[in-house]
Amino acid sequence: MPDEAILGKKAREAILSGRLPTARPSRMFAGPSAGEKCAVCGDSVLRGEIEYEIEFRASSAPEGKSLRDTLERLNGSLEIRCYHLHHHCFVAWELERSKAKSPDRRLSI
């Protein structure tokens, strides 16, 4: 397992650089990896290793007068950003994002 202090620093850097948001994910999954790159550490999550996949809606779902109207508007405007993380990188990101959102704590590298 990587050093917690190093992972914390990498998670802070990912947040400060804008590579990862501080918002709560819209959806989250955990399961066997397909070999994607981790958004925190930059290493590949090895195939078969458990990874966390977190999704964020970049734009909110539009309000529609009918289901048909809503579906038509969603088709062209909903953007979803997806990130893959090792379990220990996910934990480090969760800790750092909670620090960043806390009004009495300042996030620094």
MDTraj code that builds the backbone (N, CA, C; nanometers):
import mdtraj as md
import numpy as np

residues = "MET PRO ASP GLU ALA ILE LEU GLY LYS LYS ALA ARG GLU ALA ILE LEU SER GLY ARG LEU PRO THR ALA ARG PRO SER ARG MET PHE ALA GLY PRO SER ALA GLY GLU LYS CYS ALA VAL CYS GLY ASP SER VAL LEU ARG GLY GLU ILE GLU TYR GLU ILE GLU PHE ARG ALA SER SER ALA PRO GLU GLY LYS SER LEU ARG ASP THR LEU GLU ARG LEU ASN GLY SER LEU GLU ILE ARG CYS TYR HIS LEU HIS HIS HIS CYS PHE VAL ALA TRP GLU LEU GLU ARG SER LYS ALA LYS SER PRO ASP ARG ARG LEU SER ILE".split()
xyz = np.array([
    [0.0845, -0.1180, 0.0000],
    [0.0000, 0.0000, 0.0000],
    [0.0889, 0.1241, 0.0000],
    [0.0599, 0.2205, -0.0849],
    [0.1401, 0.3424, -0.0911],
    [0.1317, 0.4229, 0.0385],
    [0.2328, 0.5060, 0.0599],
    [0.2390, 0.5932, 0.1767],
    [0.1188, 0.6876, 0.1791],
    [0.0491, 0.6944, 0.2940],
    [-0.0717, 0.7770, 0.3056],
    [-0.0430, 0.9246, 0.2825],
    [0.0726, 0.9730, 0.3300],
    [0.1073, 1.1148, 0.3127],
    [0.1264, 1.1474, 0.1641],
    [0.1885, 1.0569, 0.0913],
    [0.2096, 1.0786, -0.0528],
    [0.0758, 1.0770, -0.1257],
    [-0.0114, 0.9816, -0.0905],
    [-0.1434, 0.9753, -0.1543],
    [-0.2258, 1.0993, -0.1225],
    [-0.2178, 1.1458, 0.0006],
    [-0.2884, 1.2680, 0.0382],
    [-0.2420, 1.3862, -0.0453],
    [-0.1112, 1.3969, -0.0645],
    [-0.0562, 1.5060, -0.1460],
    [-0.1030, 1.4946, -0.2909],
    [-0.1016, 1.3738, -0.3444],
    [-0.1469, 1.3534, -0.4830],
    [-0.2955, 1.3861, -0.4976],
    [-0.3751, 1.3481, -0.3974],
    [-0.5186, 1.3787, -0.4011],
    [-0.5405, 1.5301, -0.3950],
    [-0.4657, 1.6008, -0.3084],
    [-0.4753, 1.7480, -0.3015],
    [-0.4381, 1.8106, -0.4342],
    [-0.3302, 1.7611, -0.4946],
    [-0.2862, 1.8135, -0.6244],
    [-0.3931, 1.7919, -0.7314],
    [-0.4584, 1.6751, -0.7291],
    [-0.5642, 1.6461, -0.8271],
    [-0.6812, 1.7421, -0.8095],
    [-0.7135, 1.7755, -0.6840],
    [-0.8227, 1.8688, -0.6567],
    [-0.7832, 2.0106, -0.6966],
    [-0.6653, 2.0547, -0.6525],
    [-0.6216, 2.1921, -0.6804],
    [-0.6004, 2.2187, -0.8292],
    [-0.5585, 2.1163, -0.9026],
    [-0.5357, 2.1328, -1.0466],
    [-0.6654, 2.1242, -1.1272],
    [-0.7727, 2.0800, -1.0618],
    [-0.9003, 2.0663, -1.1315],
    [-0.9206, 1.9310, -1.1973],
    [-0.8253, 1.8387, -1.1791],
    [-0.8423, 1.7047, -1.2368],
    [-0.9552, 1.6282, -1.1701],
    [-0.9781, 1.6552, -1.0403],
    [-1.0878, 1.5919, -0.9663],
    [-1.1663, 1.6997, -0.8921],
    [-1.2979, 1.6884, -0.8909],
    [-1.3792, 1.7870, -0.8184],
    [-1.3842, 1.7574, -0.6685],
    [-1.4362, 1.8524, -0.5922],
    [-1.4581, 1.8316, -0.4492],
    [-1.6042, 1.7956, -0.4211],
    [-1.6861, 1.7973, -0.5238],
    [-1.8284, 1.7655, -0.5077],
    [-1.8471, 1.6173, -0.4785],
    [-1.9612, 1.5865, -0.4209],
    [-1.9985, 1.4468, -0.4005],
    [-2.0354, 1.3878, -0.5365],
    [-1.9899, 1.2657, -0.5676],
    [-2.0223, 1.2063, -0.6975],
    [-2.1728, 1.1888, -0.7173],
    [-2.2175, 1.2030, -0.8420],
    [-2.3572, 1.1768, -0.8759],
    [-2.3874, 1.0278, -0.8628],
    [-2.2898, 0.9466, -0.9053],
    [-2.3019, 0.8004, -0.8938],
    [-2.1644, 0.7438, -0.8662],
    [-2.1619, 0.6263, -0.8033],
    [-2.0354, 0.5619, -0.7724],
    [-2.0526, 0.4113, -0.7823],
    [-1.9518, 0.3462, -0.8385],
    [-1.9530, 0.2014, -0.8532],
    [-1.8199, 0.1462, -0.8039],
    [-1.8183, 0.0239, -0.7603],
    [-1.6946, -0.0463, -0.7271],
    [-1.7029, -0.1836, -0.7919],
    [-1.5922, -0.2241, -0.8514],
    [-1.5902, -0.3541, -0.9159],
    [-1.4562, -0.3804, -0.9805],
    [-1.4432, -0.4916, -1.0510],
    [-1.3161, -0.5266, -1.1152],
    [-1.2776, -0.4250, -1.2217],
    [-1.1521, -0.3883, -1.2220],
    [-1.1010, -0.2889, -1.3156],
    [-1.0820, -0.3473, -1.4551],
    [-1.0912, -0.2582, -1.5527],
    [-1.0607, -0.2959, -1.6915],
    [-0.9237, -0.2407, -1.7318],
    [-0.8482, -0.1895, -1.6330],
    [-0.7134, -0.1411, -1.6600],
    [-0.7035, 0.0075, -1.6836],
    [-0.8016, 0.0852, -1.6372],
    [-0.8008, 0.2312, -1.6566],
    [-0.6973, 0.2983, -1.5666],
    [-0.6605, 0.4204, -1.6020],
    [-0.5645, 0.5002, -1.5264],
    [-0.6330, 0.5645, -1.4060],
    [-0.5690, 0.5609, -1.2897],
    [-0.6230, 0.6198, -1.1671],
    [-0.6111, 0.7723, -1.1749],
    [-0.7203, 0.8418, -1.1424],
    [-0.7240, 0.9874, -1.1492],
    [-0.6429, 1.0535, -1.0381],
    [-0.6067, 0.9800, -0.9347],
    [-0.5281, 1.0380, -0.8250],
    [-0.3788, 1.0141, -0.8468],
    [-0.3376, 0.8883, -0.8552],
    [-0.1937, 0.8581, -0.8596],
    [-0.1377, 0.8493, -1.0012],
    [-0.2238, 0.8293, -1.1000],
    [-0.1773, 0.8215, -1.2387],
    [-0.1365, 0.6826, -1.2836],
    [-0.1286, 0.5872, -1.1915],
    [-0.0953, 0.4492, -1.2284],
    [-0.2208, 0.3782, -1.2771],
    [-0.2024, 0.2742, -1.3552],
    [-0.3174, 0.1949, -1.3997],
    [-0.3718, 0.1134, -1.2835],
    [-0.5041, 0.1020, -1.2793],
    [-0.5671, 0.0106, -1.1847],
    [-0.5631, -0.1243, -1.2562],
    [-0.4869, -0.2181, -1.2027],
    [-0.4641, -0.3445, -1.2714],
    [-0.5938, -0.4183, -1.3007],
    [-0.5972, -0.4832, -1.4166],
    [-0.7156, -0.5600, -1.4552],
    [-0.7513, -0.6596, -1.3449],
    [-0.8797, -0.6604, -1.3085],
    [-0.9281, -0.7511, -1.2060],
    [-0.9200, -0.6945, -1.0647],
    [-0.8328, -0.5935, -1.0439],
    [-0.8243, -0.5284, -0.9128],
    [-0.9515, -0.4457, -0.8922],
    [-0.9978, -0.4342, -0.7677],
    [-1.1182, -0.3548, -0.7414],
    [-1.0854, -0.2070, -0.7603],
    [-1.1699, -0.1412, -0.8378],
    [-1.1554, 0.0026, -0.8590],
    [-1.2851, 0.0718, -0.8212],
    [-1.2731, 0.2005, -0.7940],
    [-1.3904, 0.2854, -0.7728],
    [-1.4070, 0.3693, -0.8978],
    [-1.5265, 0.3692, -0.9514],
    [-1.5598, 0.4535, -1.0661],
    [-1.6586, 0.5574, -1.0149],
    [-1.6194, 0.6832, -1.0260],
    [-1.7069, 0.7901, -0.9769],
    [-1.7498, 0.8770, -1.0940],
    [-1.8778, 0.9141, -1.0943],
    [-1.9353, 0.9936, -1.2029],
    [-1.9895, 1.1250, -1.1485],
    [-1.9723, 1.2290, -1.2292],
    [-2.0228, 1.3614, -1.1962],
    [-2.0997, 1.4160, -1.3142],
    [-2.2160, 1.4704, -1.2876],
    [-2.2915, 1.5391, -1.3924],
    [-2.2358, 1.6796, -1.4033],
    [-2.1891, 1.7156, -1.5210],
    [-2.1336, 1.8489, -1.5425],
    [-2.2445, 1.9517, -1.5576],
    [-2.3601, 1.9079, -1.5991],
    [-2.4748, 1.9979, -1.6095],
    [-2.5952, 1.9287, -1.5477],
    [-2.6829, 2.0060, -1.4905],
    [-2.7989, 1.9468, -1.4242],
    [-2.9036, 1.9044, -1.5269],
    [-2.9851, 1.8124, -1.4854],
    [-3.0941, 1.7663, -1.5731],
    [-3.1942, 1.8801, -1.5919],
    [-3.2304, 1.9091, -1.7149],
    [-3.3218, 2.0211, -1.7391],
    [-3.4638, 1.9912, -1.6932],
    [-3.5340, 2.0970, -1.6585],
    [-3.6748, 2.0852, -1.6221],
    [-3.7562, 2.0832, -1.7508],
    [-3.8483, 1.9925, -1.7623],
    [-3.9301, 1.9844, -1.8821],
    [-4.0775, 1.9831, -1.8479],
    [-4.1593, 2.0179, -1.9443],
    [-4.3033, 2.0185, -1.9218],
    [-4.3602, 1.8780, -1.9335],
    [-4.2911, 1.7939, -2.0085],
    [-4.3364, 1.6565, -2.0246],
    [-4.2149, 1.5649, -2.0240],
    [-4.2382, 1.4378, -2.0077],
    [-4.1293, 1.3409, -2.0119],
    [-4.0588, 1.3457, -2.1472],
    [-4.1333, 1.3570, -2.2534],
    [-4.0752, 1.3620, -2.3877],
    [-3.9842, 1.4845, -2.4019],
    [-4.0313, 1.6017, -2.3569],
    [-3.9525, 1.7236, -2.3634],
    [-3.8224, 1.7085, -2.2831],
    [-3.8345, 1.6519, -2.1634],
    [-3.7165, 1.6324, -2.0785],
    [-3.6163, 1.5396, -2.1448],
    [-3.6636, 1.4292, -2.2017],
    [-3.5744, 1.3341, -2.2674],
    [-3.5053, 1.3962, -2.3890],
    [-3.5763, 1.4755, -2.4653],
    [-3.5157, 1.5423, -2.5807],
    [-3.4089, 1.6417, -2.5373],
    [-3.4357, 1.7161, -2.4330],
    [-3.3393, 1.8137, -2.3842],
    [-3.2192, 1.7454, -2.3207],
    [-3.2417, 1.6351, -2.2488],
    [-3.1311, 1.5611, -2.1874],
    [-3.0385, 1.5022, -2.2925],
    [-3.0953, 1.4579, -2.4016],
    [-3.0183, 1.3943, -2.5068],
    [-2.9053, 1.4841, -2.5560],
    [-2.9268, 1.6129, -2.5617],
    [-2.8259, 1.7025, -2.6142],
    [-2.7473, 1.7801, -2.5121],
    [-2.7854, 1.7763, -2.3828],
    [-2.7196, 1.8672, -2.2899],
    [-2.6542, 1.8034, -2.1678],
    [-2.6805, 1.6794, -2.1370],
    [-2.6265, 1.6198, -2.0162],
    [-2.4846, 1.5693, -2.0414],
    [-2.3894, 1.6211, -1.9640],
    [-2.2509, 1.5771, -1.9751],
    [-2.2127, 1.5072, -1.8454],
    [-2.1520, 1.3902, -1.8576],
    [-2.1104, 1.3135, -1.7410],
    [-1.9598, 1.2931, -1.7480],
    [-1.8917, 1.3273, -1.6390],
    [-1.7473, 1.3034, -1.6279],
    [-1.7264, 1.1828, -1.5376],
    [-1.6402, 1.0923, -1.5803],
    [-1.6176, 0.9667, -1.5106],
    [-1.4689, 0.9527, -1.4757],
    [-1.4402, 0.9074, -1.3542],
    [-1.3025, 0.8891, -1.3079],
    [-1.2894, 0.7501, -1.2460],
    [-1.1695, 0.6923, -1.2587],
    [-1.1386, 0.5608, -1.2031],
    [-1.0306, 0.5800, -1.0969],
    [-1.0459, 0.5117, -0.9822],
    [-0.9513, 0.5261, -0.8723],
    [-0.9257, 0.3920, -0.8039],
    [-0.8000, 0.3723, -0.7579],
    [-0.7706, 0.2606, -0.6689],
    [-0.8488, 0.2827, -0.5398],
    [-0.8696, 0.1770, -0.4640],
    [-0.9408, 0.1914, -0.3362],
    [-0.8689, 0.2908, -0.2450],
    [-0.7374, 0.2735, -0.2260],
    [-0.6641, 0.3624, -0.1352],
    [-0.6580, 0.5062, -0.1887],
    [-0.6603, 0.5242, -0.3195],
    [-0.6628, 0.6592, -0.3782],
    [-0.8007, 0.7229, -0.3583],
    [-0.9054, 0.6422, -0.3670],
    [-1.0404, 0.6918, -0.3409],
    [-1.0512, 0.7417, -0.1973],
    [-0.9980, 0.6644, -0.1026],
    [-1.0026, 0.7029, 0.0382],
    [-0.9274, 0.8347, 0.0589],
    [-0.8101, 0.8494, -0.0028],
    [-0.7323, 0.9730, 0.0093],
    [-0.8085, 1.0905, -0.0514],
    [-0.8720, 1.0698, -0.1665],
    [-0.9505, 1.1767, -0.2298],
    [-1.0687, 1.2167, -0.1419],
    [-1.1394, 1.1187, -0.0853],
    [-1.2526, 1.1478, 0.0034],
    [-1.2080, 1.2340, 0.1210],
    [-1.0952, 1.1998, 0.1810],
    [-1.0442, 1.2761, 0.2948],
    [-1.0084, 1.4190, 0.2519],
    [-0.9377, 1.4334, 0.1413],
    [-0.8947, 1.5655, 0.0955],
    [-1.0123, 1.6510, 0.0483],
    [-1.1111, 1.5899, -0.0147],
    [-1.2263, 1.6690, -0.0593],
    [-1.3074, 1.7173, 0.0600],
    [-1.3130, 1.6354, 0.1673],
    [-1.3847, 1.6800, 0.2868],
    [-1.3099, 1.7950, 0.3538],
    [-1.1781, 1.7923, 0.3520],
    [-1.0982, 1.9036, 0.4050],
    [-1.1199, 2.0294, 0.3220],
    [-1.1236, 2.0132, 0.1921],
    [-1.1384, 2.1280, 0.1016],
    [-1.2746, 2.1935, 0.1173],
    [-1.3761, 2.1155, 0.1494],
    [-1.5116, 2.1691, 0.1631],
    [-1.5374, 2.2265, 0.3023],
    [-1.4522, 2.1952, 0.3987],
    [-1.4692, 2.2439, 0.5348],
    [-1.4346, 2.3928, 0.5416],
    [-1.5244, 2.4783, 0.5949],
    [-1.4993, 2.6223, 0.5970],
    [-1.3855, 2.6635, 0.6889],
    [-1.3542, 2.5826, 0.7903],
    [-1.2475, 2.6213, 0.8834],
    [-1.1124, 2.5619, 0.8492],
    [-1.1035, 2.4905, 0.7393],
    [-0.9756, 2.4325, 0.6975],
    [-0.9398, 2.4831, 0.5595],
    [-0.8119, 2.5062, 0.5381],
    [-0.7644, 2.5529, 0.4087],
    [-0.6829, 2.4430, 0.3446],
    [-0.7090, 2.4150, 0.2195],
    [-0.6377, 2.3095, 0.1474],
    [-0.5062, 2.3650, 0.0957],
    [-0.3960, 2.2991, 0.1295],
    [-0.2665, 2.3435, 0.0787],
    [-0.1808, 2.2216, 0.0494],
    [-0.0828, 2.2421, -0.0351],
    [0.0067, 2.1323, -0.0739],
    [0.1262, 2.1298, 0.0178],
])
top = md.Topology()
chain = top.add_chain()
for i, resn in enumerate(residues, 1):
    res = top.add_residue(resn, chain, resSeq=i)
    for name in ("N", "CA", "C"):
        top.add_atom(name, md.element.get_by_symbol(name[0]), res)
traj = md.Trajectory(xyz[None], top)
